[in-house]
Amino acid sequence: MTPSQIAIRAVFAAGVLAACYKLLNRSTRSMATASGGWLAEDERKMLHAVYRVGDLEKTEEYYTKHLGMKRLRYRDQPDDKYTNLFLGFGPEDQDYFSLELTYNYGKDSYDLGNQFGHFALAVPDVYKAVEKIKADGGKVTRDAGPVKGGTSEIAFIEDPTGYKWELIQRPDHKKDPILHMMFRVTDLDKSIQYYTEALGMKLIRKRENETGRYTLAFLGYGDDEQSVQIELTYNWDPQEYIKGDAYAQIAISTKDVFKTQDQIRAAGGKITKEAGALPGLGTKILATTDPDGWKIVFVDYQDLLAELK
């Protein structure tokens, strides 16, 4: 073997060792974060998604008429010129996920961009659901049928602001019908690391779709598809994403926002709003963002329960 060949092999071996060390270090850090400390004590769950709508009355009518949701809470803030409406399928203090719709006075339209994907809802029969929505005047953007490159039976509908809802046929689904929110991400491994290490979620499943040229990762605080999840979509072909100004954030419960803040920082996460009480409400929160800038707010759960009384 020539000296140059020996040198090349040495460089290659060093690179392999460095890559292995990086993976081992990441895996060890992830296991330590997930298995101990505050994450092991905190009983987190996803509470609600916050997003802006152009017509609150029309949106509420759409969700109650076509999706079967109920009004949970209503909060008007005339001094700050906005209104919040909470909708869902069951009480917020009984593990039901809710939607916090925000109407800003005088603003009737938003840029949804192309990075936020959709919400997903379980239905017993997607074909019957689509027929009814059409008959009742709802907008269907994708008729019921098998997903491209897969076996799930789905359809897509669109609300008055333009948010898309994926209807997924799940005859045996027993819990909250709201299944997930889909975000498009630019680095799937980096995002998974953030959601597991900083937010304490579990990677429930990961699936590649060669036909559609994308990879999906589902994460959440439950162990199965019965609990609400985050669906991260990574498109194999490079794309330019626009976030828009419509979708706002996800809210997650925590038993202590200050301990959670320390834990997120220790995991390398970014804090965008320091832990503390909200003016007027007194509810303690903190805010963080994922690698693509998606905002996550942690809410003190006892403070939230006090809000619900």
C-alpha positions as CSV (number, residue, x, y, z in Angstrom):
1,M,0.0,0.0,0.0
2,T,1.4,3.4,-1.0
3,P,1.8,6.2,1.6
4,S,-1.0,8.2,-0.2
5,Q,-3.4,5.2,0.1
6,I,-2.5,4.8,3.8
7,A,-3.2,8.6,4.4
8,I,-6.6,8.3,2.6
9,R,-7.6,5.3,4.6
10,A,-6.6,7.1,7.8
11,V,-8.7,10.2,6.9
12,F,-11.7,8.0,6.1
13,A,-11.4,6.0,9.3
14,A,-11.2,9.2,11.3
15,G,-14.3,10.5,9.6
16,V,-16.2,7.3,10.4
17,L,-15.1,7.4,14.0
18,A,-16.2,11.0,14.3
19,A,-19.6,10.3,12.8
20,C,-20.1,7.3,15.2
21,Y,-19.1,9.4,18.2
22,K,-21.6,12.1,17.2
23,L,-24.4,9.6,16.8
24,L,-23.5,7.9,20.1
25,N,-23.3,11.2,21.9
26,R,-26.7,12.3,20.5
27,S,-28.3,9.0,21.4
28,T,-26.8,9.0,24.9
29,R,-28.0,12.6,25.5
30,S,-31.5,11.8,24.2
31,M,-31.8,8.7,26.4
32,A,-30.6,10.7,29.5
33,T,-33.1,13.5,28.7
34,A,-36.0,11.2,28.2
35,S,-35.4,8.8,31.0
36,G,-34.7,11.1,33.9
37,G,-34.9,14.5,35.5
38,W,-37.8,16.9,35.1
39,L,-39.1,15.1,32.0
40,A,-39.7,12.0,34.0
41,E,-41.8,13.9,36.5
42,D,-43.7,16.3,34.3
43,E,-47.0,14.9,33.0
44,R,-47.3,16.8,29.7
45,K,-50.1,16.8,27.2
46,M,-51.0,18.9,24.2
47,L,-53.8,21.3,25.1
48,H,-54.8,23.3,22.1
49,A,-53.7,24.9,18.8
50,V,-53.9,28.7,18.4
51,Y,-54.6,30.2,15.0
52,R,-56.1,33.3,13.4
53,V,-59.3,33.4,11.4
54,G,-61.0,36.1,9.3
55,D,-64.6,35.5,10.3
56,L,-65.1,34.0,13.8
57,E,-68.9,33.5,13.4
58,K,-68.6,31.7,10.1
59,T,-65.7,29.6,11.3
60,E,-67.6,28.5,14.4
61,E,-70.6,27.6,12.2
62,Y,-68.4,25.6,9.9
63,Y,-66.7,23.5,12.7
64,T,-70.0,22.8,14.5
65,K,-72.0,22.1,11.4
66,H,-69.5,20.1,9.4
67,L,-67.2,18.6,12.0
68,G,-69.5,18.3,15.0
69,M,-67.4,20.4,17.4
70,K,-68.8,22.3,20.3
71,R,-68.1,25.8,21.8
72,L,-66.0,25.4,24.9
73,R,-65.0,29.0,25.8
74,Y,-65.4,32.5,24.6
75,R,-63.1,35.4,25.6
76,D,-63.4,38.9,24.2
77,Q,-60.5,41.4,24.8
78,P,-61.8,44.8,23.6
79,D,-58.8,46.7,25.0
80,D,-56.4,44.6,23.0
81,K,-58.9,44.3,20.1
82,Y,-59.1,40.5,19.7
83,T,-61.5,37.7,20.5
84,N,-60.7,34.0,21.4
85,L,-63.1,31.2,20.8
86,F,-62.3,27.6,22.0
87,L,-63.9,24.7,20.1
88,G,-63.5,21.0,20.5
89,F,-65.2,17.6,21.1
90,G,-65.1,17.5,24.9
91,P,-64.0,19.3,28.1
92,E,-60.4,20.7,28.1
93,D,-59.8,19.2,31.6
94,Q,-60.6,15.7,30.4
95,D,-57.8,15.1,27.9
96,Y,-59.6,16.6,24.9
97,F,-57.6,18.7,22.5
98,S,-59.2,22.1,21.6
99,L,-58.8,24.8,19.0
100,E,-58.2,28.4,20.1
101,L,-59.4,30.5,17.2
102,T,-58.3,34.2,17.3
103,Y,-60.1,37.0,15.6
104,N,-58.3,40.3,15.4
105,Y,-60.6,43.2,15.1
106,G,-60.9,44.5,11.5
107,K,-58.7,41.8,9.9
108,D,-60.7,39.4,7.7
109,S,-58.0,37.5,5.8
110,Y,-54.6,35.9,6.4
111,D,-51.6,34.5,4.5
112,L,-51.6,30.8,5.3
113,G,-48.3,30.3,3.5
114,N,-47.2,26.8,2.4
115,Q,-45.3,25.5,5.4
116,F,-48.2,24.7,7.7
117,G,-50.0,21.6,6.3
118,H,-53.3,20.8,7.9
119,F,-55.2,19.4,10.9
120,A,-56.4,15.8,10.9
121,L,-59.7,14.3,12.1
122,A,-60.7,10.7,12.6
123,V,-64.1,9.8,11.0
124,P,-65.8,6.3,11.0
125,D,-66.6,6.5,7.3
126,V,-64.7,9.1,5.2
127,Y,-67.0,8.5,2.1
128,K,-70.2,9.2,4.0
129,A,-68.5,12.2,5.8
130,V,-67.6,13.8,2.5
131,E,-71.1,13.2,1.0
132,K,-72.6,15.0,4.0
133,I,-70.2,17.9,4.0
134,K,-70.9,18.4,0.3
135,A,-74.7,18.2,0.8
136,D,-74.4,20.8,3.7
137,G,-72.4,23.2,1.5
138,G,-68.9,22.6,2.8
139,K,-65.8,22.8,0.6
140,V,-64.2,19.5,-0.3
141,T,-60.7,19.9,-1.9
142,R,-59.9,16.2,-2.2
143,D,-62.5,13.5,-2.5
144,A,-62.4,10.4,-0.4
145,G,-60.1,7.7,-1.5
146,P,-56.8,5.9,-0.8
147,V,-53.8,8.1,0.0
148,K,-51.2,8.1,-2.8
149,G,-48.6,5.4,-2.2
150,G,-50.5,4.1,0.9
151,T,-53.6,2.4,2.1
152,S,-55.3,4.9,4.4
153,E,-58.7,6.2,3.2
154,I,-58.7,10.0,3.4
155,A,-60.2,13.2,2.1
156,F,-59.5,16.9,2.4
157,I,-61.8,19.8,3.2
158,E,-61.2,23.5,3.7
159,D,-62.6,25.9,6.3
160,P,-63.7,29.6,5.6
161,T,-60.2,31.0,6.3
162,G,-58.5,28.4,4.1
163,Y,-57.2,25.9,6.7
164,K,-57.2,22.3,5.4
165,W,-58.6,19.4,7.4
166,E,-57.6,15.9,6.5
167,L,-60.4,13.4,7.2
168,I,-59.0,9.9,8.0
169,Q,-61.1,6.8,8.1
170,R,-60.7,5.3,11.6
171,P,-63.8,3.1,12.4
172,D,-62.2,1.9,15.7
173,H,-61.0,5.3,17.0
174,K,-62.4,5.7,20.5
175,K,-60.9,8.9,21.9
176,D,-60.7,12.6,20.8
177,P,-61.3,12.7,17.0
178,I,-58.7,15.4,16.5
179,L,-55.6,13.4,15.5
180,H,-52.7,15.7,14.6
181,M,-51.4,18.9,13.1
182,M,-49.0,18.7,10.2
183,F,-45.9,20.9,9.8
184,R,-43.4,20.9,7.0
185,V,-39.8,20.9,8.2
186,T,-36.4,21.3,6.6
187,D,-34.3,18.9,8.7
188,L,-36.2,16.0,10.0
189,D,-33.5,14.6,12.2
190,K,-32.9,17.9,13.9
191,S,-36.7,18.4,14.4
192,I,-37.1,15.0,15.9
193,Q,-34.2,15.7,18.3
194,Y,-35.9,18.9,19.4
195,Y,-39.4,17.4,19.9
196,T,-38.0,14.4,21.9
197,E,-35.2,16.1,23.9
198,A,-36.5,19.7,24.4
199,L,-40.3,18.9,24.5
200,G,-40.2,15.4,25.8
201,M,-42.3,13.8,23.2
202,K,-42.0,10.3,21.9
203,L,-41.3,9.3,18.3
204,I,-44.4,7.1,17.8
205,R,-43.7,6.1,14.1
206,K,-41.8,7.2,11.1
207,R,-42.8,6.3,7.5
208,E,-41.3,7.0,4.1
209,N,-43.4,7.4,1.0
210,E,-41.3,6.8,-2.1
211,T,-44.2,7.6,-4.4
212,G,-44.8,11.0,-2.9
213,R,-41.1,11.5,-2.1
214,Y,-41.5,12.5,1.5
215,T,-40.9,11.1,5.0
216,L,-43.4,11.5,7.9
217,A,-42.6,11.4,11.6
218,F,-45.4,11.3,14.2
219,L,-44.6,12.5,17.7
220,G,-46.7,13.0,20.9
221,Y,-47.1,12.2,24.6
222,G,-49.2,9.1,24.1
223,D,-48.1,5.6,23.0
224,D,-50.5,5.0,20.1
225,E,-52.6,6.6,17.4
226,Q,-55.5,7.3,19.9
227,S,-53.7,10.4,21.2
228,V,-53.2,13.8,19.5
229,Q,-49.9,14.1,17.7
230,I,-47.6,16.3,15.7
231,E,-47.0,15.1,12.1
232,L,-43.7,16.4,10.7
233,T,-43.3,16.2,6.9
234,Y,-40.0,16.2,5.2
235,N,-40.1,16.6,1.4
236,W,-37.2,14.9,-0.3
237,D,-37.0,17.5,-3.1
238,P,-35.8,21.0,-1.8
239,Q,-38.6,23.5,-1.4
240,E,-38.9,27.1,-0.4
241,Y,-41.4,27.5,2.5
242,I,-43.4,30.5,3.5
243,K,-44.8,30.5,7.1
244,G,-47.5,33.2,6.6
245,D,-49.2,35.0,9.5
246,A,-52.2,32.8,10.1
247,Y,-51.1,29.8,12.2
248,A,-49.8,30.8,15.7
249,Q,-48.7,28.0,18.1
250,I,-49.4,24.8,20.1
251,A,-50.0,24.9,23.8
252,I,-48.7,22.1,26.0
253,S,-49.3,21.6,29.7
254,T,-46.6,21.5,32.4
255,K,-46.6,21.3,36.1
256,D,-43.9,23.9,36.5
257,V,-43.0,26.4,33.7
258,F,-39.7,27.4,35.4
259,K,-38.4,23.9,35.7
260,T,-39.5,23.2,32.1
261,Q,-37.7,26.3,30.9
262,D,-34.5,25.1,32.6
263,Q,-35.0,21.6,31.0
264,I,-35.5,23.1,27.5
265,R,-32.4,25.2,27.8
266,A,-30.4,22.2,29.0
267,A,-31.5,20.3,25.9
268,G,-30.3,23.1,23.6
269,G,-33.8,24.6,22.9
270,K,-34.5,28.2,22.3
271,I,-36.6,30.2,24.8
272,T,-38.5,33.1,23.1
273,K,-40.6,34.2,26.0
274,E,-39.3,33.8,29.6
275,A,-41.4,31.9,32.1
276,G,-43.9,34.2,33.9
277,A,-47.5,35.2,34.4
278,L,-49.6,36.6,31.6
279,P,-50.8,40.2,32.3
280,G,-54.5,40.2,33.2
281,L,-54.9,36.4,33.3
282,G,-52.2,35.5,35.8
283,T,-51.6,32.2,34.0
284,K,-47.9,31.3,33.9
285,I,-46.5,30.4,30.5
286,L,-43.2,30.2,28.6
287,A,-42.6,30.1,24.8
288,T,-40.0,28.2,22.7
289,T,-39.6,27.6,19.0
290,D,-38.5,24.5,17.1
291,P,-35.7,24.6,14.5
292,D,-38.1,25.8,11.8
293,G,-39.6,28.6,13.9
294,W,-42.8,26.8,14.9
295,K,-43.9,28.2,18.2
296,I,-44.7,26.1,21.3
297,V,-46.1,27.5,24.5
298,F,-46.0,25.7,27.8
299,V,-48.9,26.5,30.2
300,D,-49.0,25.9,33.9
301,Y,-51.8,23.3,34.1
302,Q,-53.1,24.3,37.5
303,D,-53.4,27.9,36.3
304,L,-55.3,26.6,33.2
305,L,-57.7,24.7,35.4
306,A,-58.4,27.9,37.3
307,E,-59.2,29.7,34.0
308,L,-61.7,27.0,33.2
309,K,-63.7,27.5,36.4
